[in-house]
Amino acid sequence: MPMPVCLFAYYNPDGRLPPHTRHLLRQIASCGFTIHIAASGLSENSAQLLRNDLADPTVPIPATVHPRPNTGLDFGAWQFLLSKGCADNATEILFANDSVFGPLLPLRPIMDQMREKNLQVWGMVRSEAVVPHLQSWFLCMTCDALEHPAIQRIFNQPFNDMTKDEIVLHGELGLGLAIKAAGLSTGASWSSTRGLARLLAINPMHADWRTVLRSGNAPFIKTELLRDNPSGIASIHLWRAEILDPAFFNPDWIAAYLASTPPRNRSARASLRARAVQALASADRRHAFIALLLGR
C-alpha cells in the first residue's frame, strides 16, 4: 500500500543511536512515515546493533536499516536508498539526516500545516546562500516531483566520487536550481528574504539560529553549529535557554553529544571584521553585537 517514506542518512560507525537522533526518528514516524535508514560506514555487526536499538520494546521505532560504505555523504546515502527501491510507489518522500538536534517542538503540526499546502517540494528551511534553495537536511517531495527528469538528473550524479564541496554544489544547490527549472511548486516552513541575508549569502541555521527556533516553524539546531561553530556565531553558548520544554526534548542529550564528539575542522577564530559582518547580517543583531562587544 503506497504511503509516505522517509529516506534517512545516518553515520555513526559503532552503531549507537544517540538519544537526540532516536527522538527525531520517533517524531518522523509519528507523522506516518515508513523509515529507511542508510547506515553509512557500518559493518553488518554494527548494523545489527542499530537494528536491536531501534527495536527496543520500551520505545520501538519502525525502521529498516541498510548498511552501506561511507561515501557520498547524504546525497550518496539517499541515492543508495533510491537505488534499492525504498521510495518506489511512495506518496511522499522525506529526505532527512542526523545533522540536527530536534525537533524541540512536536513535528506533526508542522507537517500537517505544510501538507495542507499541497506543494510538490517543500523544506524545513529556505536559504539564500549562493542560490536560493531548500536546505537538504529536511526536504519533502511528491513522487511526481521525484520522478521529474530534472530531479532525476540530480540524483543520478556520481556522488560517491565527489568531495564534500562538490556534493554541496551539485547536490543541495543543484537541486534548488533543478526544482526551479522544473517549475515545481515549492515552499518552506521557515524562510526570510531580508536583503542582507541575500546579499551576504548567510546560512540562516547559523547566523539566525535563535530567530529560526523562536519562530516555531523550524524547531531545530544544527549539530555543526554547536560542535564546530564554523561561522563564528557568538551566541551559541545560549543554546540551553532556547529549549523551553525539557520534558519533550532533553537538553542533556545535546550536552552528552558535545561532550563525546570532538569538533570537526574547527577553523581559526573569525576576524573582528568578519564577526561584525556576521552580526550585522543576523536577524538577532542585538545579541550578536552585545556578544561582539563582550569579546565572545
Helices and strands as residue ranges (DSSP letters): E 5-11, H 19-30, E 34-40, H 44-54, E 63-68, H 73-83, E 92-97, E 100-101, H 108-115, E 121-127, E 133-134, E 138-142, H 143-147, H 149-155, G 159-161, H 164-167, I 168-173, H 174-182, E 186-190, H 195-200, H 204-207, H 209-215, E 221-222, H 223-227, G 236-242, H 251-260, H 272-281, H 285-293
